[in-house]
Each structure stands twice: as structure tokens, then as C-alpha cells.
Amino acid sequence: MTKRKPRRGPDALLGLGLDNNDGHKRITTGEQFAILGGSAETHERMTETVVKTFEELKQRGKHLSEVRPVELADIIKKASPR
């Protein structure tokens, strides 16, 4: 019988905005994320979401790679500005 590796969450987050019509190239990076493109509004919303997501992970005492995709999706949903 072979041992399965424990499932790991993602090692980094990638945000990709596709609604840019003004010609600006927006790039925001951090240790565990990259946000590329989007309109000014979209890029700002993605950045805010990522910052709040990592704040929540810190409060929970977890690293990104320790979070299952379902839990991460819940955190991101709650962190997204309305």
C-alpha cells in the first residue's frame, strides 16, 4: 500500500484582471501573491481582497499552504469588498 501525500493548499495567490481599457499596466506583488491587470477599480478591489485574506489567515494562525481550497474560498469571499 502506498502512502498518499497530505493535501496542501496553494503556495501563492494570483489575481488577474481583464477589464483594463485605459492602457495602464498594473502589477502588485507580495511574498505570496501577484495581482496583474484590471482597471484601477478592479485592481484596487483585488488588492484589498488579498490583504484582508492574509490578515484573516494570520488571525487563524495558518499559512496559505495549510488552508484547504474550500476554506480559502470562504475566506476570500468574506474578504471581498461588496
C-alpha positions as CSV (number, residue, x, y, z in Angstrom):
1,M,0.0,0.0,0.0
2,T,1.4,3.4,-1.0
3,K,1.2,6.4,1.3
4,R,-0.6,9.4,0.0
5,K,0.9,12.8,0.4
6,P,-1.3,15.1,2.6
7,R,-3.2,17.6,0.5
8,R,-1.7,21.1,0.6
9,G,-3.3,24.3,-0.3
10,P,-1.8,26.8,-2.7
11,D,1.6,28.4,-2.2
12,A,0.6,31.7,-3.7
13,L,-2.5,33.6,-5.0
14,L,-2.8,35.0,-8.4
15,G,-5.3,37.8,-9.3
16,L,-5.9,38.5,-12.9
17,G,-8.0,41.5,-14.0
18,L,-9.2,41.5,-17.6
19,D,-11.2,44.7,-17.7
20,N,-8.5,47.3,-18.4
21,N,-9.3,49.8,-21.2
22,D,-7.0,52.6,-20.2
23,G,-3.7,51.2,-21.3
24,H,-2.1,51.2,-17.8
25,K,-0.1,48.1,-16.8
26,R,-1.0,47.4,-13.1
27,I,1.1,44.9,-11.2
28,T,1.1,44.4,-7.4
29,T,3.2,41.7,-5.9
30,G,3.8,40.3,-2.4
31,E,5.6,37.4,-0.9
32,Q,2.7,35.1,-1.6
33,F,0.6,36.8,-4.2
34,A,0.6,38.6,-7.6
35,I,-2.1,40.8,-9.0
36,L,-1.9,41.6,-12.6
37,G,-4.0,43.9,-14.8
38,G,-7.5,45.1,-14.5
39,S,-9.0,48.6,-14.4
40,A,-8.0,50.9,-11.5
41,E,-11.1,49.9,-9.6
42,T,-10.7,46.2,-10.2
43,H,-7.0,46.2,-9.3
44,E,-7.8,48.0,-6.1
45,R,-10.6,45.6,-5.2
46,M,-8.3,42.6,-5.8
47,T,-5.5,44.1,-3.7
48,E,-7.9,44.8,-0.8
49,T,-9.2,41.3,-1.0
50,V,-5.8,39.8,-0.9
51,V,-4.7,41.9,2.0
52,K,-7.8,41.0,4.0
53,T,-7.4,37.4,3.1
54,F,-3.8,37.3,4.5
55,E,-4.9,39.2,7.6
56,E,-7.6,36.5,8.2
57,L,-5.1,33.7,7.7
58,K,-2.8,35.4,10.3
59,Q,-5.6,35.7,12.8
60,R,-6.3,32.0,12.3
61,G,-2.7,31.2,12.8
62,K,-2.4,29.5,9.4
63,H,-0.1,29.7,6.4
64,L,-1.6,29.8,2.9
65,S,-0.3,26.3,2.1
66,E,-2.1,24.9,5.2
67,V,-5.6,26.0,4.1
68,R,-7.8,23.7,2.0
69,P,-9.2,25.2,-1.1
70,V,-12.8,25.3,0.3
71,E,-11.7,27.2,3.4
72,L,-9.6,29.6,1.3
73,A,-12.6,30.2,-1.0
74,D,-14.7,31.1,2.1
75,I,-12.1,33.5,3.4
76,I,-11.7,35.2,0.0
77,K,-15.5,35.6,-0.3
78,K,-15.7,37.2,3.1
79,A,-12.7,39.4,2.4
80,S,-14.0,40.7,-1.0
81,P,-15.4,44.2,-0.9
82,R,-19.1,44.3,-1.9
